[in-house]
Each structure stands twice: as structure tokens, then as C-alpha cells.
Amino acid sequence: MNARSPKTLSLLLATLSLGWAGGTLAATTNSWHLEAGPLTLEIQVSKTAHLFHVVDQISQWSEFCHRQYARYFEAFDGGLNAADRERLAQHATLRKARGWGGGPT
């Protein structure tokens, strides 16, 4: 099982819910609803947001980007090619201009 898969998250949440008396977990394709006594968690997964997050981190546009993302893709399947690097540089340029909130910095 892939550590990044929605099934893994579902399994983790199901395991956590067993620790609470009366805990229940209902899952749909991209959403989980966990009820554990007075605690209710609703978790939604967006493939688009996930993809943006990964590209954002790999581009290393900010000193706060997590370097392990870039290291992973550098080591994965031959690393990043010139076209990948160019697109990531374009992304980094846009993000530096817009900052974290999306507006001008």
C-alpha cells in the first residue's frame, strides 16, 4: 500500500477511531467523516490542490519550501529533465511575484 494513497489515510483514520468509544468513520471517494464522541472531523482530498502543493514545493520558490520534495523527484526515475526545470522555474517566478496569499508582495 502506498503511504500517500487515500486508502492509507482511510485506514489510519479508521484505526484512530477505534481508540474512541463509539467512533465511526464514513468514507467516500475524496472525503472522510470521522465521529468520535464529541469530536467530529471532516477530511476532504483534492487531487488538484495536492498536485499544486507538490509542484509548489519542488519549485523551491521560497526558503520555506520543503527540500525533501525536490530531493525525492531528483532521485525518482532519472530525475527532472530540462523541460521540468524550466516549468518549475516559471512556477517559482510566478509564486515569488504573488507570495503566499496570491496577491502582489
C-alpha angles and dihedrals in degrees: 000000000000113000089222098051125112088236089062091052090047091051091048092050091046090051091049092049091057089066092063121070110246094008117161132186126200118185133191127177097285104006139066127195115196121187117187110167108290092352119089122180125187114192123186126187122210116192090198094052090045091052092048091050093052094047090045091054095043091052090062090211093154134041086237094062113113108249094206089076092060092042091053094052093043088058096039120098098333097323130256119330128216093268091051091050092049093051091046090051089052090050091048091051091052093046093048089053093048103034126200097313097050096244130101114292 
